[in-house]
Amino acid sequence: MSASLVATEALTMTYAGGVTALADLTVDVRSGVTGLVGANGAGKSTLLKILLGLLEPTSGSVHVLGLDARGEGPAIRERVGYMPEHDCLPPDVSATEFCVHLGRMSGLPTTAARERTADVLRHVGLYEERYRPMGGYSTGMKQRVKLAQALVHDPDLVLLDEPTNGLDPAGRDDMLDLIRRIGSDFGISAVVTSHLLGELERTCDAVVVIDGGRLLRQSSTADVTAETPVVAVEVDGDPSPLAARLAEAGVEVEARGRLLHVDVADPAAYDVVRDACAELGLGLVRMERQRHRMVEVFSS
């Protein structure tokens, strides 16, 4: 099993005035793409600042890449890339100048910084626009520059704070695809924060769900979205007679518009559905196994 990239134990952060942002948080993040999910104000950004050594926690332990974030913040920031949530790009500077500058600040020689900048700007789809001042960039392009600068110094881990913030649906899909490819193209693991459950559900290998600064769940995405004992049944006519026939046969069924959600905990239910459709002269369009959705973590 891979070593921990991020490990916290009983991590607590209470601000002046008694506001608790994190409470007794214990997590263990491994390689891959990990989603840090929670509503706005759940403590996600506070946790990232603590991981970078920019904020001192009230109590508990926190290690990043084996380094203690309480006293080794500079060493952590040498090996970790950070994409902030808010716009922070100088408008009169090109993407190339910006990324080269940050690469050199991270210790890369000038030639290496320029080569690495070309690589990451190509990865994020800005290679043709790399010499334009960033003040003329769209929101999507600015988000891509922020991702590129987080990758330019070849970190072992990147922390991405709400990377799809302000993007339209197509832009969000493009950004999520870029994040998925960070591992395959560069071999870099990522922690991604979001308040949109569906994004992390299809992007991340694992999820850490926090609410009010407390851990609700940590597991692989596959575990969270495991199959349920329910199939969605669609037929080519009115499903009401089929629903009635299944109920008469003792099969639990729930009508949801044109779909019937049928309990198949007993595999014999599949045969009942098939036979009932044949008897009623209904064409069976599809039977699709349903999966748990990440939103259920918050409603359970």
N, C-alpha and C positions, 0 to 999 in steps of 0.2 A: 504494500500500500504506500502511496506517495506521502511525503512528509507534509506537515501542516504549513500552509502559507501564512495563515492568520489564525491565531489562537488567543481567545480571551477567556478569563475565568472571573466570575463574580464582578464583572466590570460595571462600575457605577459612576455616573456623572451628574452632579447636582450643581446648578448655577446659583450665583448669588440671588437671594430672594426666595430660595427654597424650591425652585423649579427643577424637577428631576428629568433629565433627557434620556438617561440610560439607567436601568435598574437591574443589578445582579445578572448581567448578560454573560452567558458562557456559550461560545461558538467555536467551531473548528472547521476552517476553510481549507480545502485541498485543491489540487490543480484542476484546470478547466475553467469554465465560465460559471460563476456563482452569482445568483441574483439576490440582492438585499432588498426585500420588498416590505412596504409599509405605507400607510397613509402619510400625507404631509404632516410633519411634526412628530413622526414616530421615533425620530432619533437617528435617521440614516446619515445625514450630513455630519452630525456630531460624531458618530462613530468613525467616519472617514477621516475627520480632522485628528481624532485621537490616534488612528492607525498611522498617520503621517508624522506623528510627533509634534503636531501644531497645537494640541490642546492637552492639558494635563488632567487625567481623570481623577475623580474624588477618591476612588478606591478600586481594588481589584488589579489583576495583571493583564497585560496585553503584549503580545509578541507578533512581529511581522517578519517573515523570512528568518526566523530564529533570533531576531534582534528585539531587545526590550524597547518599546516605543516610549517609555518614560524617560529614558536617558540616551537613547541612540537614534533620535529623530533624524539628524543629518545623514547618518549611514543608511537609514531606511529610505530616505528621499533620493539617495544616489541610485537605488535599485528599484524604485517604484515610480511609475508614471501616474499622473493625476489629471483627470479631465474635470474641471469645475463645472457647476451647473450654469452659472451666470456668464453673460458676455463679458470678456475681459481682454479682447483683442485690440491692439493699437490700430486705428483706422488707416493711417498713412504708411503702414509697413506691409510689404508683401508676405505671402505665406512662406516663401522660401527664406527670406531674411529672418522672419520670426522663428521658424523651426531651427535654422542654422544657429541663431543666437542662443536658443535654449539648449541645443545640443552641446555647444561649446561651454555653456554655464555648467552643464552636467559632467564636463571633463573630457569630451571628445575633441581630438585634434580637428583643425579647420577642415582638412580634406575629408576626414571621416564624417564630420558633421554634415558636409554638403552631400556626400554619397548617401548617407542615411536619410537625409531630408528628401532627396529625390525618390528613394524607395518608399517612404511612408506616404508622401503626397501622391505617388502613383497608386498605392494601395487604397487610399481614401477617395480616389477619383478626381483629384485636383491638379494633376500633372500639367494639363494644358493651361490652367489658370494660375499657376504657381507664382508668376511675377506681377500679378495685379495687386494693387493696394487692397487690403482686406475691408476697408470701409465700403467698398462697392459690392461686397459679397452678400448673397442671400443668407437667410438664417440657416438653411441646410448646409451651405458652404462653410459658414463660420463653425458650425458644429463639427464638420469634418476636419477643419484646421485644428480645433481643440483636441480631437482624437489623435491627429497626426503628431502634435507636439508632445502628447503623453507617451507616444511610442518611439520618439526620435532617438532617445539615448539607450535603446535596446534594454528596457527594464525586464526584470523577472516577473513583475506583476503590475497591472494597471488598475487603478480605482476610477471608475467612471460614474460621475454623479449626474443622474437624470440625463443621459446622453441624447434622448429623443425629445427633450424639452423644446417646445415651440415648433415642432415639425408637423407637416401634414401627414396623412396616412402613408402615402408613397414614400415620403422622406423617412418616416419611422421604419418602414420595411427595409429601406436601403441601409440605414444606420445599423439595424439589428443584424443584417447580413454581414456588414463589415466587422461587427463585434464577434460574430461566430467565426469569422475567418482569421481573427487575430491569432488564435491558437494554431491553425493549420499553416498560415503564411509565415508567422514569426515565432511560434512556439512560446507565446506569452499567455499566462493566465490572467483572468480578469474578475473583478468584483464590480457588479453593475447595480446601481440603485434605481428603483422605479416605484411609482405608485400605481402603475398600470399592470395588473396581474397577467393579462393575456400576453404582454410582451415577453415577460420572463418565462412564461409557461412554454413558449416555443423556442426560446433562445438559450436558456441556461441548462447546464448539466445538474446543478443543485440549487436549492433555494434556502435562504434564511429569512424567516418571516418574523418581523417585530411589530409590536403595537404598544404605543405608550412607553417605549424604551425597554419593553420586556420581550423575551423570546417566546413566540407562539409555537414555532416549529422549525426544525432544521432537518432536511432530508434531500435525497435525490429528487429531481423533477419527476422521474419515472414513478417513484413511490407516491408522490402527491397526486399524479394524474393517472393512477392505475385504473384498469378496467373495472366497471361496475357490473353487477349481475342483471343488467337491463339492456335490451336492444330497442332501437327505434325502428318501427315497422311502417313502411309507406306502401300503400296500394294504389291502383289506378282508378279508384272510384271512391265513393263515400265510405270512410272507415268505420262508421257507427255500427253497421251490422256485424262487422268483424269483432269490434270491441265487445258487443253483447254476446257473441258466440264464445269468445275466449273467457269472459266472466262466467258464463254458464258452465264451462268446462273446468272452472276452479283456478284459472290462470289470472294472476294479478295484472291488471292493465290500467293505464292512465292515458286519457286522450289529451293531446297537446296540439291543437289545430288539426292539420292533416296527418300528423304523426301519432302513432300509438306507442307508448313506452311500455314494454312488456317485460315482466320479471321472468328471467330464464335461469334462476338459481337451480331449478330442476330442469336438466337438459331436455326432458320430454316435452317441454313447452314449445320447442322448435317444431316438433312434429305436429303439435296441436295447431300452431299458426299455419303451417303448410296445408294441413288437411282442411282447416276452416276456409282458407282462401279458395281452395279447389271447390269445395261444396257451395260456396257463395258466388263462384264465377268471378272472383277478383284477381287481377293480375298483381303479383308481388313485385313491386318496383325495387325495394331494397330492405335489407335487415342489417342495421349497423350497431355494433356493440358500443355502448356509451362509456365515457371515461369521467372520472372525477375531475372537477375543475378547481383551479387554485383558489378561486373565490370562496369555496366551501371551507377553507381553513379559517376564514374570518367569521363565517356564519355558524360553524359547528359549536 
